[in-house]
Amino acid sequence: MDFREPLSAAAALASGALAGFVLTNPRNRAWTINASDREIDRWISSQPTGVVVALVLAVIAVGGLQRSGSRRVSWLLAAACAVVLIGARWAVPGAGGVDTLIALHFAKTATAGFLLGAAVAAVWGRWVSQLALTLGVAGAFLLASVQKLPRGDTAYVEPASMSTSAIGEPPQWLLIGVLVLALASAVLARSQFRVQRPERKTLLTALVGALGLALLNRLLGAWIDDQEFGEPLTVWLIVAFSLAVILGVTVLIGRRLPGIDGHFLLAATGVTAAAVLVLDDLRTPRVTTPAPALLAVGVVTLAAGMAVAVRVPPKRRRPGWGLCVAAVVPLVATISPDFGNDGVALLLRLGVLGGGTGFALASALPGSAPVAVLGLALPFASLVFVAATTVPRSRVVYSGAPSEHRLPSSPASTAASDHLAGVAMLLVVAFCVYSLRERHGAPEGTAPLT
């Protein structure tokens, strides 16, 4: 029995989960540092910037490794990234201040970008391993922060520990697991199995797309954030414009990619829009649902969705089906924003989202490694979606009193924003489904998922 393929799949799963954990960037008020307001503002600003930089570096890493052609080099780079992340975790407790934490954060996110790129380069084209990698990244996107935020409390808290991230540092078992599995995969890699050859136009398009989407998400997301004290109409006009720009650019990039590889970007965009409202609830300290239950439901439904996609004949496989399932989540939020914020209903929402996400991503896997890494990293850098669903619902407005007296939004205004957030994300998912309507057959160059 050849155990190289299962080993490679395990290494891909762990590498994707670790990269996703580091790139997870939730908005929450449970700050993990004790510092002045100005220092906290700088720390908060550094979080999304590091993530969008990682998006670009991931594509660059794939391009460089494709030129080398060696899977062994790819796994060695992944192992080196694990060593860097272990060192960063060790250095955090001794950080002398916010500037050190910010520097460590940028080092970690850059390393996570290289790690994701190395894992994609090492396994893309071998369908078992690329499914495992997708499962690891998607699982981290949905579930990374579940165990890292305090639960069952009615107030936001301020932990005493220092961290480079709002959800804390990666667990040691995951760091060591990636290091061991990547080294083992490098040692046992066979020279006849080479990294996918680079296609210049595809790589250039993916790189330009990564740069464009990273900059747009950072700038437009910050623009929405700045409207925290704005009027409701102004806020929602800016949100609508920002969402339209992101979707338009995503479609433009997708159409310039070979075959139907660009559909993976639309699938990733759709599942991100469907997920953001659930993620906001999962990351709320008031949630009392046990973390093991959330993790189990999320992982099982993701894997189940991917397994169902694998069993559908390639020519009949439609990522839009998975997006339609995931769209149930923003549809429910549109009708009843408070439904499923905790308990069994939250598990149900997470299960529907997991199943739809797994099916959509597995059905749209591209043949090209640069497109794959762009699509896998994109959900973490989708700052516009996060800002569009959090800022309007937590908005504070001026009441006409002096500037030092700020009054919270009225209950009616907040309720309307809750409904509109669901509407906005539902429209995004619907747009992605519509744009995927021409899907037929399997992506050219992809190993058949059968």
Secondary structure, 3 states (H helix, E strand, C coil): CCCHHHHHHHHHHHHHHHHHHHHCCCCCCCCCCCCCHHHHHHHHHHHHHHHHHHHHHHHHHHHHHHHHCEHHHHHHHHHHHHHHHHHHHHHHHHCCCHHHHHHHHHHHHHHHHHHHHHHHHHHCCCHHHHHHHHHHHHHHHHHCCCCCCCCCCCCCCCCCCCCCCCCCCCCHHHHHHHHHHHHHHHHHCCCCCECCCCCHHHHHHHHHHHHHHHHHHHHHHHHHHHHHHCCHHHHHHHHHHHHHHHHHHHHHHHHCCCCCCCHHHHHHHHHHHHHHHHHHHHCCCCCCCCHHHHHHHHHHHHHHHHHHHHHCCHHHCCHHHHHHHHCHHHHHHHHCCCCCCCHHHHHHHHHHHHHHHHHHHHHCCCCCHHHHHHHHHHHHHCHHHHHHHHCHHHCEEECCCCCCCEEECCHHHHHHHHHHHHHHHHHHHHHHHHHCCCCCCCCCCCCCCC
